[in-house]
Amino acid sequence: QVELVESGGGSVQPGGSLRLSCAASGSGLSISVMGWFRQAPGRQRESVAHIINGGRTNYADSVKGRFTISRDDADNTGYLQMNNLRPEDTAVYYCNVQDWEHGGNYWGQGTQVTVSS
């Protein structure tokens, strides 16, 4: 059974920073892609950033230059460094892991990020 545990959410003022973490665990887990999604009230869940095996990254246009995704393969932990946060970044952020070898697609429980003055 695969489990994703997220942490690092909270409330900050505009211009502030937060760092989200996602710890993945599970027997036989082989992470192919680790990503972050977010969902604001009344809106659909949207992709924020992904990091693929080999280190290739992809970002939503709205966060380019402000957010940085990274991954520590030694302990299956992913990070999303969020700088210069804006009110429109307010959402529940979800970690997602894809295991292409075993056909798995896993989600964390979500962590709230609120950006407000």
C-alpha positions in Angstrom: 0.0 0.0 0.0 1.4 3.4 -1.0 1.0 6.4 1.2 1.7 10.0 0.5 2.1 12.4 3.4 2.1 16.1 2.7 3.2 18.9 5.0 4.2 22.5 4.9 1.0 24.3 4.1 -0.1 27.3 6.0 -1.1 31.0 5.8 1.2 33.7 4.5 1.0 37.2 3.3 1.4 38.1 -0.3 5.0 37.9 -1.3 5.8 35.3 1.3 7.2 31.8 0.9 6.2 28.3 1.8 7.8 24.9 1.2 5.6 21.9 0.8 6.9 18.3 1.3 5.5 15.0 0.1 6.9 11.8 1.7 6.0 8.7 -0.3 6.2 5.2 1.1 5.1 1.8 0.1 6.5 -1.6 -0.7 7.9 -1.8 -4.2 7.1 1.8 -5.0 8.9 3.0 -8.1 8.3 6.7 -8.6 8.2 7.8 -12.3 6.6 11.2 -11.9 6.0 13.3 -8.8 3.8 16.3 -9.1 1.8 18.9 -7.3 -1.8 19.9 -8.1 -4.0 22.4 -6.5 -7.7 23.1 -6.2 -9.3 26.4 -5.2 -12.9 26.6 -4.0 -15.3 26.3 -6.9 -12.5 25.5 -9.4 -11.2 22.3 -11.0 -8.0 20.7 -9.8 -5.1 22.0 -11.8 -1.5 20.9 -12.4 1.1 23.1 -10.8 4.4 21.3 -11.4 5.9 17.9 -12.2 9.3 16.3 -12.0 10.0 13.3 -14.1 12.7 10.6 -13.7 16.0 12.2 -14.8 15.0 15.6 -13.4 13.0 17.1 -16.2 10.5 19.6 -14.8 7.3 21.2 -16.0 5.4 24.1 -14.5 2.1 25.8 -15.0 2.6 29.2 -16.6 1.0 30.9 -13.6 3.8 29.7 -11.3 6.9 29.8 -13.5 9.7 31.7 -12.0 8.1 31.6 -8.5 7.8 27.9 -7.7 10.5 25.2 -7.8 9.8 21.5 -7.7 12.5 19.1 -6.5 12.8 15.5 -5.5 15.1 13.4 -3.2 15.1 9.9 -4.6 17.0 8.6 -1.6 13.9 8.8 0.6 11.1 9.3 -2.0 10.4 12.8 -0.9 9.3 15.6 -3.1 9.2 19.3 -2.4 7.5 22.4 -3.8 9.3 25.7 -2.9 6.8 28.5 -3.4 8.1 32.0 -3.4 6.4 35.4 -4.0 3.1 33.9 -3.2 0.0 35.6 -4.5 -3.6 35.5 -3.2 -4.6 33.6 -6.3 -2.2 30.8 -5.2 -4.7 30.1 -2.3 -5.8 26.5 -2.7 -5.6 23.0 -1.3 -2.3 21.5 -2.7 -2.1 17.8 -3.5 0.9 15.6 -4.1 0.6 13.1 -6.9 2.9 10.1 -7.6 2.8 8.0 -10.7 4.5 4.6 -10.8 4.6 3.6 -14.4 6.3 0.3 -13.7 3.3 -1.0 -11.6 0.6 1.1 -13.1 0.0 3.2 -9.9 -1.4 6.7 -9.6 -1.5 8.0 -6.0 -2.7 11.1 -4.2 -1.9 12.7 -0.9 -4.5 14.0 1.4 -4.0 17.7 0.5 -2.6 20.6 2.4 -4.1 24.1 2.6 -2.2 27.1 1.4 -3.7 30.5 2.1 -2.2 33.7 0.9 -3.9 36.8 2.3 -3.0 40.1 3.8 
